[in-house]
Amino acid sequence: MIYDIRLSMRYHYGSPAMGGRHVLRLLPYNIAGVQQVERAQLVIEPAPHTRSDSVDFYGNVTTSLVLTNAHDAIDFTMTARVQRTRPEDLFDTTPSLAGIAAQVAGWRDLSRASPHHYLMPSPRVIRDADVAAWARDVVAGAPTVFDAANRLNCALHDLMRYDPDATTVETSLSEAFAARHGVCQDFSHIMIAALRDLGVPAGYVSGLLRTSPPPGQPRLEGADAMHAWVAVWCGRELGWVQFDPTNAVRAGTDHILIATGRDYSDVAPVKGVLRSSGAQTAAQAVDVVPLD
């Protein structure tokens, strides 16, 4: 599937910001066998005093910028054409939950895709006893790691209610799990915590999700969404498999990947510091338009 993508983000400040430094992860990148980026660009208004583009440890395209002039708003606009490959049907050759530890221990590579980076607690994913107990009940009797991950993917979707007003970007996974509602970030952090407690490496994926209008209805501009889902290391043979617990599916052609990391702190689309006062508002719009 080939898509034309447009992501726009606008931050407006109650009083002019006198300067700022930001780090952005808004550009998709090539992943062999998963997605091919034909073209991509990121426009920033007002134009920054300095800008540098690089690739971080996890392989994410990272834009660092400095603004020195006063500004009361800043706009980030990413446009791209991306080809997303349909995931192959999998034959489950993954080890058991008891056997995954030996495969992790035998993995000697420490590059960005190494399972070792995704097994221990991280800034946004700490161990939660309630999540751990729930996960053990869900996967009881699961014959393989893939089956266990799929059970958690579906069970979390059934347990949690999607509610865009229930949590904020700062809400902990423990708070969201106790309340039984949240957004894709919460679903993903909870599933990652559950898997890591079971000894299964898992990471956070940030990207875009194509949505479809109701039958007979026109597609609305800006109606698609930024999204988050989970990458699960299923052993040496299958490697990394992506699951979307918010929708109880494997990530597929509707999921366009932008960044991966241990949790949201590694992949936040925009973060930084600025000098300002007063309120701040933010708005975003996403269009993922299929071409074929």
C-alpha positions as CSV (number, residue, x, y, z in Angstrom):
1,M,0.0,0.0,0.0
2,I,1.3,3.4,-1.0
3,Y,0.3,6.5,1.0
4,D,0.7,10.2,0.7
5,I,1.0,11.5,4.3
6,R,0.6,14.9,5.8
7,L,1.1,15.6,9.5
8,S,0.7,19.1,10.9
9,M,1.3,20.2,14.5
10,R,0.9,23.7,15.9
11,Y,1.8,25.1,19.3
12,H,0.5,28.5,20.3
13,Y,1.8,30.4,23.3
14,G,-0.1,32.8,25.5
15,S,2.8,35.2,25.3
16,P,5.7,35.2,22.9
17,A,8.4,32.7,23.4
18,M,11.8,34.4,23.4
19,G,13.7,31.3,22.3
20,G,13.6,27.5,22.3
21,R,15.4,24.3,21.7
22,H,13.4,21.3,20.4
23,V,14.0,17.7,19.4
24,L,11.6,16.2,16.8
25,R,10.9,12.7,15.7
26,L,8.4,13.2,13.0
27,L,9.9,11.7,9.8
28,P,9.3,8.1,8.8
29,Y,12.3,6.0,7.7
30,N,13.1,2.9,5.6
31,I,12.7,-0.5,7.3
32,A,13.6,-3.5,5.1
33,G,10.6,-5.6,4.4
34,V,8.3,-3.3,6.3
35,Q,8.1,0.2,4.7
36,Q,9.9,2.2,2.0
37,V,10.0,6.0,2.2
38,E,9.9,7.4,-1.4
39,R,10.2,11.0,-0.2
40,A,9.8,13.0,3.1
41,Q,10.3,16.5,4.3
42,L,9.7,18.5,7.5
43,V,9.0,22.2,7.3
44,I,9.3,24.4,10.4
45,E,7.7,27.8,10.8
46,P,9.2,30.1,11.9
47,A,12.4,28.9,10.4
48,P,14.9,27.9,13.2
49,H,18.2,29.7,13.7
50,T,19.9,26.3,13.5
51,R,18.7,22.9,12.4
52,S,20.4,19.5,12.2
53,D,19.0,16.1,11.1
54,S,20.5,12.9,12.4
55,V,19.7,9.3,13.3
56,D,19.5,8.3,17.0
57,F,20.6,5.1,18.6
58,Y,17.3,3.4,17.8
59,G,17.4,4.3,14.1
60,N,14.9,7.1,14.3
61,V,15.2,10.2,12.2
62,T,15.8,13.1,14.7
63,T,15.6,16.8,14.0
64,S,17.2,19.2,16.5
65,L,16.6,22.9,16.2
66,V,17.2,26.2,18.0
67,L,15.0,29.3,17.8
68,T,16.4,32.6,18.9
69,N,13.7,35.1,17.8
70,A,10.5,35.9,19.6
71,H,7.5,33.8,18.3
72,D,3.9,33.3,19.6
73,A,3.4,30.0,17.6
74,I,5.4,27.3,15.9
75,D,4.3,24.9,13.2
76,F,5.7,21.6,12.2
77,T,4.5,20.1,8.9
78,M,5.7,16.7,7.7
79,T,4.8,15.4,4.2
80,A,5.9,12.1,2.8
81,R,5.1,9.3,0.4
82,V,5.5,5.9,2.0
83,Q,5.0,2.3,0.8
84,R,3.9,0.0,3.5
85,T,4.3,-3.8,3.0
86,R,1.6,-6.2,4.2
87,P,3.0,-8.4,7.0
88,E,3.4,-12.1,6.0
89,D,1.3,-14.7,7.6
90,L,3.3,-16.2,10.4
91,F,4.0,-19.9,11.2
92,D,4.5,-19.8,14.9
93,T,8.0,-21.2,15.6
94,T,8.6,-19.1,18.7
95,P,9.9,-20.6,21.9
96,S,7.9,-21.1,25.1
97,L,7.8,-18.4,27.7
98,A,10.2,-20.6,29.7
99,G,12.5,-20.9,26.8
100,I,12.7,-17.2,25.7
101,A,15.3,-16.3,28.4
102,A,17.9,-18.7,26.9
103,Q,17.4,-17.1,23.5
104,V,17.8,-13.6,24.9
105,A,20.9,-14.7,26.9
106,G,22.4,-16.2,23.7
107,W,22.0,-13.0,21.7
108,R,25.4,-11.3,21.5
109,D,24.5,-8.3,19.3
110,L,24.0,-5.0,21.1
111,S,22.8,-3.0,18.1
112,R,19.5,-1.1,18.2
113,A,17.4,-4.2,17.4
114,S,19.0,-6.2,20.2
115,P,16.3,-7.7,22.6
116,H,18.6,-6.8,25.6
117,H,17.6,-3.1,25.4
118,Y,13.9,-3.9,25.8
119,L,13.7,-6.3,28.7
120,M,14.5,-4.1,31.7
121,P,12.3,-1.3,33.2
122,S,12.6,2.1,31.4
123,P,11.5,5.6,32.3
124,R,7.8,5.2,31.4
125,V,7.6,1.4,31.9
126,I,8.2,0.3,35.4
127,R,7.1,-3.0,37.0
128,D,3.5,-3.0,38.3
129,A,2.4,-5.9,40.5
130,D,-1.3,-5.7,39.4
131,V,-0.3,-5.7,35.7
132,A,2.1,-8.6,36.3
133,A,-0.6,-10.6,38.1
134,W,-3.1,-9.9,35.3
135,A,-0.6,-10.9,32.6
136,R,0.2,-14.2,34.3
137,D,-3.5,-15.1,34.4
138,V,-4.0,-14.1,30.7
139,V,-1.0,-16.2,29.4
140,A,-1.5,-19.3,31.6
141,G,-1.1,-22.3,29.4
142,A,0.1,-20.3,26.4
143,P,2.4,-22.7,24.4
144,T,4.6,-20.0,22.7
145,V,5.8,-16.4,23.1
146,F,3.8,-15.4,20.0
147,D,0.6,-16.9,21.4
148,A,1.2,-15.2,24.8
149,A,1.7,-11.8,23.1
150,N,-1.4,-12.3,21.0
151,R,-3.5,-13.2,24.1
152,L,-2.3,-10.1,25.9
153,N,-3.0,-8.0,22.8
154,C,-6.6,-9.1,22.7
155,A,-7.2,-9.3,26.5
156,L,-6.0,-5.7,27.0
157,H,-8.3,-4.5,24.3
158,D,-11.2,-6.2,26.0
159,L,-10.2,-5.0,29.5
160,M,-9.5,-1.3,28.7
161,R,-11.8,1.3,27.3
162,Y,-10.4,3.8,24.8
163,D,-11.1,7.3,26.2
164,P,-9.1,10.2,24.7
165,D,-10.1,12.4,27.7
166,A,-9.2,10.0,30.5
167,T,-5.4,10.4,30.5
168,T,-2.6,12.8,29.6
169,V,0.8,12.2,28.2
170,E,2.1,12.2,31.8
171,T,-0.3,9.5,33.1
172,S,1.5,6.5,34.4
173,L,0.7,3.0,33.2
174,S,-0.4,2.1,36.7
175,E,-2.9,4.9,36.8
176,A,-4.3,3.9,33.4
177,F,-4.5,0.2,34.3
178,A,-6.3,0.9,37.6
179,A,-8.8,3.1,35.9
180,R,-9.3,0.6,33.0
181,H,-9.3,3.4,30.4
182,G,-6.8,5.4,28.4
183,V,-5.4,6.1,25.0
184,C,-3.0,4.2,22.7
185,Q,0.0,5.3,24.7
186,D,-1.5,3.8,27.9
187,F,-2.5,0.5,26.1
188,S,1.1,0.2,24.7
189,H,2.9,0.9,28.0
190,I,0.7,-1.6,29.9
191,M,1.3,-4.3,27.3
192,I,5.1,-3.7,27.3
193,A,5.2,-3.8,31.2
194,A,3.2,-7.1,31.1
195,L,5.5,-8.7,28.5
196,R,8.7,-7.6,30.2
197,D,7.5,-9.0,33.5
198,L,7.1,-12.3,31.7
199,G,10.7,-12.1,30.4
200,V,9.7,-11.1,26.9
201,P,11.5,-8.1,25.3
202,A,9.0,-5.4,24.1
203,G,9.3,-1.9,22.8
204,Y,7.2,1.1,21.9
205,V,6.4,2.1,18.4
206,S,5.2,5.6,17.4
207,G,3.6,6.2,14.1
208,L,0.5,7.0,12.1
209,L,-2.7,5.1,11.7
210,R,-4.9,5.2,8.6
211,T,-8.5,5.2,9.5
212,S,-11.5,4.5,7.2
213,P,-14.8,6.5,7.2
214,P,-18.1,4.8,7.7
215,P,-19.5,3.1,4.5
216,G,-20.9,5.7,2.1
217,Q,-19.3,8.6,4.0
218,P,-16.5,10.8,2.5
219,R,-13.1,10.8,4.1
220,L,-12.5,13.8,6.3
221,E,-9.3,15.8,6.1
222,G,-7.2,15.5,9.2
223,A,-9.2,12.5,10.5
224,D,-6.4,10.1,10.7
225,A,-4.3,9.9,13.8
226,M,-0.9,9.6,15.5
227,H,-0.8,6.3,17.1
228,A,1.3,3.9,19.3
229,W,1.7,0.2,19.3
230,V,4.0,-2.5,20.6
231,A,7.0,-4.4,19.1
232,V,7.5,-7.9,20.6
233,W,10.7,-9.9,20.3
234,C,9.4,-13.4,19.6
235,G,12.8,-15.2,19.5
236,R,15.6,-15.8,17.0
237,E,13.4,-17.1,14.1
238,L,10.6,-14.6,14.0
239,G,12.4,-11.7,15.6
240,W,10.3,-8.5,16.1
241,V,6.5,-8.7,15.6
242,Q,4.3,-5.7,16.0
243,F,0.9,-5.8,17.9
244,D,-1.7,-3.0,18.3
245,P,-3.5,-3.6,21.6
246,T,-5.7,-0.5,21.2
247,N,-7.4,-2.3,18.2
248,A,-6.5,-6.0,19.1
249,V,-4.7,-6.6,15.7
250,R,-1.2,-7.1,14.4
251,A,0.2,-3.9,13.0
252,G,-0.3,-4.0,9.2
253,T,-0.6,-1.9,6.2
254,D,-2.6,0.8,8.0
255,H,0.3,1.4,10.4
256,I,3.1,3.8,9.2
257,L,6.1,3.6,11.6
258,I,7.9,6.8,12.6
259,A,10.0,5.9,15.6
260,T,10.8,3.0,18.0
261,G,12.2,2.9,21.5
262,R,11.9,1.5,24.9
263,D,8.8,3.6,25.7
264,Y,7.3,7.0,24.9
265,S,10.2,8.9,26.4
266,D,12.5,7.6,23.5
267,V,10.1,8.5,20.7
268,A,8.2,11.6,21.7
269,P,7.3,13.5,18.5
270,V,8.2,16.9,20.0
271,K,10.1,17.7,23.2
272,G,12.3,20.5,24.3
273,V,12.5,23.7,26.3
274,L,11.5,27.4,25.7
275,R,11.3,30.7,27.5
276,S,7.7,31.8,27.7
277,S,4.8,32.5,30.2
278,G,1.1,31.9,30.2
279,A,-1.0,29.2,28.7
280,Q,0.0,27.0,25.7
281,T,-2.3,25.2,23.3
282,A,-1.5,22.4,20.8
283,A,-3.3,21.1,17.8
284,Q,-2.5,18.4,15.2
285,A,-4.0,17.0,12.1
286,V,-3.1,13.8,10.2
287,D,-3.9,12.7,6.6
288,V,-2.9,9.3,5.4
289,V,-4.2,9.0,1.8
290,P,-3.9,5.7,0.0
291,L,-2.8,5.9,-3.6
292,D,-3.5,2.3,-4.7
